[in-house]
Amino acid sequence: MNKASVKKEIGYSKKKNRDLTLMALPAIIWFICFCYIPLFGICFAFKRFTPIPGESLFKNLFINSEWTGLDNFSFLLRSSDIPGIMFNTLFYNIIFIILDIVIPVFLAIFLTELHSEKLKGSIQMVMVLPYFLSWVIVGYLVYAFLATDEGTVNHILGFFGKTAVQWYQTPKCWRLFLIILGVWKSAGYSMIIYLCAITSIDRTLYESADLDGATFMQKVHYITLPHLTPTICTIFILSVGNILNSDFGLFYQVPMDSGSLQGVTQTLDVYVYKALMQQANFSFSAAASFLQSLVGFVLLMVTNNIIAAIDRDSSLM
């Protein structure tokens, strides 16, 4: 290759890299502004934040507030509410991790077997639509069904001669309600991910299986599920990394922050929000959020390493 060709290739490569960098620039700026610059807020977790009116945030945080070391973390872990909060957070997330894999995979496999494109598109639209609804809207829809006096469910119970139920004062029902609503809202979106993975499978594998007389379940077992394994493992690893996080809108907005339901609806995210908004305890909230991120990171790395030891191709790295 002569010098002119080399210079031309280098110039093309620089232009291509410059164009790709400009395309990525909005995302890079977004990450810097909303993911990296706010990292200085970790200092709140190790300080007793005592703001003085009229002073800047920088001065209040780094000059007017004293360092407390791990006192905020110690106070958090010694709180009498933590056992129940941790149980709720882990219980719901373990259920969601399982159901958000099993149900979307089942729906994706079911859709691939439908031959009517119109029916398939309609089902996809109905399944994905809840994902785009705000929890505020869902909360008021649930209230319309469960309100004590004018709720649809109590009207139906009254029609059959049953006593109206005060749903927002009946904690035992809400674990099931929250699980159903959480899966209902997320299953359609997760289904699309698995559906894309299934459509990328070489169709000749299924044709060969048909020629060999394989049943539907055999094709699912020996072709579909093995090809979905990397996708399932990726989603599982990411879900385990978020096991101490919860969908705030589901656990705060849908139950309408009812005090009677606090025992079954209060997760770590709701607890942190209340500490911040009701008690203005910035340091305590920052410590809880930092602990969530730290534990999530450790769990993600451990889970990824375990899966990598079993199947390197199914791990994140």
N, C-alpha and C positions, 0 to 999 in steps of 0.2 A: 504493500500500500504506500503510495507516494505521499509527500508532505501536504500537498493540496487536499488530498482525500482525508488525511488525518485531521487537518484544521477544520475541514467541513464537518466531519463527524463530531469533533469537540464542540464546534459552534452549535450544531443541532442538539447535542446533549445538553448544553447550557441553556438553550432556549426552551427545551422541553422541561428541564428542571425548574426554570424560572416560571413557566406557565403553571406547572403543577403546584409550586409554592404559592403563587398568587391565588389559585383556586382554594388552597387549604388555609389561606390567611384568615378569613372570617372565623373558622373553627379554632385556629391557634389563638386569636385574640380573645375569643369567648372563654377558652380554657384558662388563659392567663388571668383574665379579669375575675372570673367566677370560681376558679378552682385553685389557683396558685397564690394570688394576692391575699385572699381571705385566710390563708394558712397562718398568718401572724396571730389570728384569733385564738390559736392553741394556747397562747400565753394566759388567756382568761382562766384556763383550767388549773393553773399553778399560782393564781393570785387571789387575794380577797379584794374584788373589784369594788371600790368606793368612789364613785364619780362625784366630782365637785361641779355644781352648776356654773356654766360660763367657761369652763376649761375645755380644751380639745380632747378628743378621744385618746390621742397618742399620750398626752400628758397625764390624763386620768389613769390610763392603763399602766404606763411604764414608770411614772414618778409618784403619783398620788396613791397607788395601790401597792400593798406589801406582798412579798412573795410568801406563799404558805406551803410550798412543797407539795406533798401528796395529801394534804389535809382534806381537800375537796373530794378526792377519791375515797379516802377513809370514811368520810361522813356519808358518802353515797352507799358504800358497801355495808355500813352499819345500820342503815335505815331499816326500820321495821317493815316498811312497805316493799322492800326489794324482793324478798322470796316470792310473794304473790305476783309481783310485776314480772319477774324473770320467768316464772312458770307460765304466765299468759303469753309472753313473747315467744318462748321456745315452743310451747304447745301449738300455738297457731302457725308458726313458721314451719314446724316439722310437718304438720298436716298439709299446709299449702305446698311445700316442696314435693310431697308425694303426689297430691292431687293435680298440681300444675304440670306434672309430667305424664301421669297415667291418662287423665281425661283428654288433654290436647292430642296425645299420640293416638288414642282411640278415635277421636274425631277426624284427625288427618287421614288415618287409614280408611275410615268409613267413607270420607269424601272421595278418595281416589277410586273407590269402587263404584261410584255413581257414574252412569253413562250420560245422563241428561245435563248438559252444560248450564242450561237455564236454572234447573233445580239446584245444581252445585253452587252457582253464583248467588242464588237467593239465600241458601243456608249459610254461606260464608258471610254475607252481609249481615244477617241476623245475629250470627255468632260474634262478629267483630264489633258491631255497633256499641255494646255496653262498655267496651274499653275506652271509648271517646266521651263517655258521660262523666261529668264531674260528680264527685262524691256528695257535693252539696245537693245536686239534683236528685241523686239516688236517695239521699237521706230524707228528703221531703216526700219522695214517692213511697218510701217505706213507712213514713209517718202517716201518709194518706191511707195506707192499709191497716196500720196497727194503732191508730189513735183511739183512745178509750171511748169517746162519745160518738164521733162521726167516722171512725175507721171502718173500712170495708169488711175486714175480718169479723169485727164485733157485730156488724149488721147481719152478717151471714149466721153467726152464732145465735143472735137474737131471733132470727127467722126460724131456727130449729129449736127454740125454747131454751137455749143455753145461756148461762150468765156471761156477761161481758168480762173480758180479761184485761187487766191493766198491764199491757205488755212492757211498758217502760219502767215497771216496778217488779218485773218477773225475770230475775237474772238467769234462771236455769234454761230458758229458751234461747238465750242470745248467743251462746257458743255455736249452736247449729246455724242460727240466722247469719252470723258473721262469716262462717265458713262457706255457706252457700253463696252469699253475696260476693265474697272474695273470689271464689272460683268462677262464678257467673261473669264477673267483670274481666277476668284475665285469661280465661280459657281460649277465647276466640283469637286473641292476639298471639298466644303461644302456639295455637293450632297452625297459624300461617307459617311460622318458622319451621315446624315439622313437615308441613305440606310442601314447602319449597325443597326441603331435604329429600322428600320422597320423589318428587318430580325429577330430581337430578340423578336418580338411580337408572342405570342402563336398562331399558325396557326389554332387551334381548334376554336378560336373565329370567324375566317372568315368562317370556315366550318359550324358552327352553324348559322351564318348570312345567308349563302347560303341556308340552309335548311328552314330558315324562310322567304325566298324570298326577301332578302335585295338587293337593287340595288348597283351598284359600288359606287355611290356618298354617299349612306347611310353608306356603310362600311368605306369609307374614313372619313366621319363625326363622326361616333360613335365609331370607333375602331382605325383607323390609327392616326388621329390627336390628340385624347386624349393621346395616348401612346407617341406621339412625343412632347407633351407639355413640359416635363422637359428638353429635349434636346434643344428645341427652346428657352426656357427661359434662359438656361445657356449661349447659344451663344448670346442672346440679352443682357444679363447683361454684359458680357465681351465686347461686341461691344460698349455699352454705356460708359463703362470705358475708351475706346480708342477714344472717340468722338472728342477729340482735336488733335488726331494724324491722319496722312494721309499716304498713300502709296507714299513715296518720289519719287520712280522711275516713277510712273504713272504721277505725276504732274510736274516733272522736266525733265526727260529723254525723254518721249514721245513727248512733245511739243517742244523739242530741245532748251529749255530755251529761247524761242522767246520773245523778249521784247513787241511785239505787243499783245501777248496773256496773259501778266502778270495779267491783271484784272480778268481773269477767271481761271487761273492756279495756282496762287500763294496762297498756303495754309500756315499754321503756320510752318510746317516742312521745306518747301522751303524757307520761310522767315528767319528762324533760320540758315539754311545752308548758305544762301547768306551772312548773317551778320558775320558768322564765317569765311568763305572762302574768301570773297571779302573785308571785313573790318577788319578781324582778331580780332573781338570783342568777346573774350572768355566769359567775364562776362555777357554780354547781352544775348548771346546764352544759357549760363547755366541758366540764370534766366527764359528765355522762356521755356526751357525744364523742369525745375523744376515746373513751373506753370502748364504745361501740365500734368505732373504726379500727382500733388496735386489735380487739378480739376478732373482728371480722377478717382482718388481714391475716392474722395467724391461722385461723380456721381455713381460709381460702388456700394458703400455701400448704398446709398439712394435707388437706383434701386433694389438692392437685398432685402432690408428691405420691400419695397413696395410689391414685388412679394412674399416674405415670409408671409406677412400679408394676401395675397390673397390665396396662396397655398404653405404651408411650404415645401412640397415635391419637388417643382419646383425651390426653391432657392438654392444658393450655400452652405449655412450653416444655 
